Amino acid sequence: MRRVMLIAAWIAVAATVLAAPLAASSQFPERIALDNGFRPEGIEIAKGATFFVGSINTGAIYRGNLRTGEGEVIIPGATTGRAAIGIEYQRGLLFVAGGMTGKAFVYSVRSRSLLASPQLATDPIDQMTNPTFVNDVALARGAAYFTDSRRPFLYRLDAGGVTRIPLTGDIVYDPAVNNANGIVATPDGKTLIIVQSNVGKLFTVDPASGTTDEITLNESVDRGDGLLLDGRTLYVVQNLNNEVAVVRLDKGLESGTVTTHLTDPDFDVPTTIDEFGKRLYAVNARFTTSPTPTTPYWLAQFRKVRGR
């Protein structure tokens, strides 16, 4: 409980602490190199052109600058017990989805330290018989909401601790594969949107009850991964397709139209994206390339296009 209270205190008082520009420049690199062997998955862009990227296998956090392309690891990883999949930043805190650990990780950017690592998925966790994969996170109304790709639950983390919310309604999980993946919140925080990767469908979720309603689309968003909501335009990263679907949502979030697909020569299995002005940045997880300590990884910049 002390750690939960500590999270609440940080949310209430932490100032936004960002990296200072590492060099004066008006240029934004089209491609930003990360450390070799880093194995990135999630990205979050904050004010001041600062970005954060997490490492899948170690949970390390990399901070860089979009203007200069420079950066460094600010939170070292661990050989076991850590992972970083989806990430969100707010008021000096990073909320990180912990993948197969079944945990969330909450870091202070200012102190570069781990504040809490609450268990989200219930025990026992056995990746053969009772798997979990805490995949992505969205912030809404003072809480962090996490998806689990292997269990039909939404996890809410707030000052009161962890609440496990069963997903009901239209979504149907296949226990043999990954299901719910990316998640975003509407601006008022009253509705969440998730993508189910294995069937290429979008759903709204009531964060209080876990009730899901399918968003009817004109085509599948198969292999859907990270989501970005900009007004009524929803960007859906389709990782192994090496493209981003642009979906125009109706006002009631009952249906949507895929109006175009964005791609870029620098895409190599993009997983998540975030925005900075009219620019979009994708993390390339390179899942089709065998990872080694010398494997290069990078961010790809491309331009925003609104759904019509």
LINMODA-V513591 format. One record per helix or strand of 3 or more residues. SS is the DSSP state (hx for helix, st for strand). FROM is the first residue (numbers start at 1). TO is the last residue. If there is no record, write none. Layout:
# LINMODA-V513591
ss: {SS:SS}
from: {FROM:FROM}
to: {TO:TO}
This chain:
# LINMODA-V513591
ss: {hx:st:st:hx:st:st:st:st:st:st:st:st:st:st:st:st:st:st:st:st:st:hx:st:st:st:st:st}
from: {2:31:40:47:50:61:71:87:93:103:113:134:143:153:161:180:191:201:211:224:233:239:243:255:270:279:298}
to: {13:33:46:49:55:65:75:90:97:108:116:140:148:158:166:185:196:206:217:230:238:241:249:262:276:284:303}
